[in-house]
Amino acid sequence: MLLVNKDMVVSVHYELKVDNNGELVTADKSNPEQPLVYIQGAGMLLADFESNLAGKTVGDTVSFKVAAENGYGLRNEQDIVSVPADSFKDKDGNLDTNVIKVGNVLPMMDDQGHQFQGIVCEITPDAVIMDFNHPMAGKELNFTVTVADVRPATAEELEHGHVHGPGGHHH
């Protein structure tokens, strides 16, 4: 019986729930045919996620909470930014209101070429107010996880830092 420990390839089925106005709602869950596969201890997942699975084995189910600060962080008001409306206008000076509308998630890039996503919060004649906080920032994460499989990672997987084969990376 193999246990979830460092350098083991772990396959899990999970459900993530977060609070939505006092009610826990499913925010994400694994596909029954495609479990989440990772290397325990490789830093691919939240540290609290991995620590709650340490020592478990195939068939074990565990429910746990991850505080916002240990998950996707607390919301930061400095990550709500006013971007000049001109940045979103086409060559004719028009704003594409099918794309630039409140609630839409837009891919953005800073002046160093880093890519990230922002949610449109407000549109004014001069600016688009964007929220660059992670959508799960400020939320306590409520996980229920079932271990589906555990096996030793291969030397190649450990060297590359990710799982190969079914559920993993293919070179």
N, C-alpha and C positions, 0 to 999 in steps of 0.2 A: 504494500500500500504506500504509494508515493504521497508525500505532503507538499503543500505549497511552501517552498523555501526559495532562497536566493538562487538564481541561475536555472530555475525550472520554467519550462514553457507551460503556461496556464491558459486553459480555455474556460470561459465563464459565460453564463447567461445572466443578464442583469436587467433591472428596471430602476430608473432614476425618477424620483418624484420631488417636486418643489412646491412650496406654498404659493398659492394663487388666491389672494383675498381670503385667507383662513381655511382653504381647502387644499389638500395635497393632490396635485395632478401630475400625471405622467409627462415628463419632459423628454425622456429618451428611453429606449430599451433595445436590447439585442434582438436580432432576427432569430427565430427558433432554429433555422437551418444554418445560420452563420454566427457562432458564438464570438465574443471578443477574445482575441488570442494575444498574449503578451509574455514577455520574459520578466518574471518576478525579480525586482531589485535593479532593473535596468533604467528606472526613472521614466518609463513611458507613460505611467499613470500617476494620479495624485498619490502622494505618500500615504495618506490616511486610507485610501482604497486598498493599497497593497498591504499595509500593516494589519488591516482587518481580515485579510485572507491568509496571512501567514499561519502555517500549521494546519490549515484545513486540507481536506482530501476530497476525491471525487464523490459527488452526491451531497456534500455538505452545503447547506444554505445558511447565509448569514445576512442579517439586516443591521445597518449602521447608519449613523449620521455623520456628515462632514460639515463642520462649521464654515461659514462663508469665507472667513479669512484663511482657512486651510484648503478651500476649494478654488474658486475662480476670483477670490479677493473681494474686498469691500468695494462698493461703488465709490468712484472718485469724481467729484464735481468738476475737477480740472480736465476730465476726459470728455466733457460736453463742450464742444467748440463751435464757434461761429465761423463758417467758411464763406468767403465772398461768393455771391450768386454768380458772378462772372465765371468762376471756376467750372460751373456746370453748364454754361451756355454754349450752343453750337456757333459755327462761324457767322451765322446770321443774327446772333444775339438772342436766340430763343432758348427757353428752358423746356426740356422734354418732360412734361408733367405726367407722362405714363411711367417714367423712371424716377423722377425727382418728386416723390410724394411721401407724406408723413407715414411712417411705419415701414417703409422700404429699407432693406439692407443694401448698402452700396459698397463695392470694392473700392478702396482708396489706396493711394501711394504717397508717402512723404518725400521730401526732397533728397533723402538718402536712398530711395528706391525700396524702402520697406513697405510691404503690402499688409493691409489690415482692413477690417470692415467696420462701417459705422451705420447707425440707424438714423434715418431722417426724423427729427423731432418736430421741427417747425420750419416754415418757409416764409421769409419776409421779402419785400422787393429787393433788398440789398444783400441778403445772406441766407444761407441754409444752415440751420442749427443741427449739428450732428452729435450723436452720443457714441463715443468709442469705447465705452465700458463693455466688457464681455457680457452677453445676454444673461449669463448666470451669476454675474457679480452681485454680491450682497445677498445671495440666497443660500440657505442651508440646504445641503444635498442629502436626500434620503434614499439610500440604496438598499435593494434586496438583490443578493448575488448568490447564484448556485454554481458550484465548481463542476464543470462537465468533463475535464480531462487535465491530467498533470503528467508531464514527462520531462526528463532532463533536456536542457538545451544542448545543441551540438556545439562543437568548438567554433564552427563557422558562424552560427547564430550569435554566439557570445561576442565574437570578434566584430561582427557587423552591427550588433546592438538591436537586432530585430529578428522576428520569427520568419523562417522560410517554410515553404510548402503550404498545405491546406490552412487557410485562415491567416496566412502570413504573406510575406513579400516574395515575389518571384523575380529572379534575376534573368 
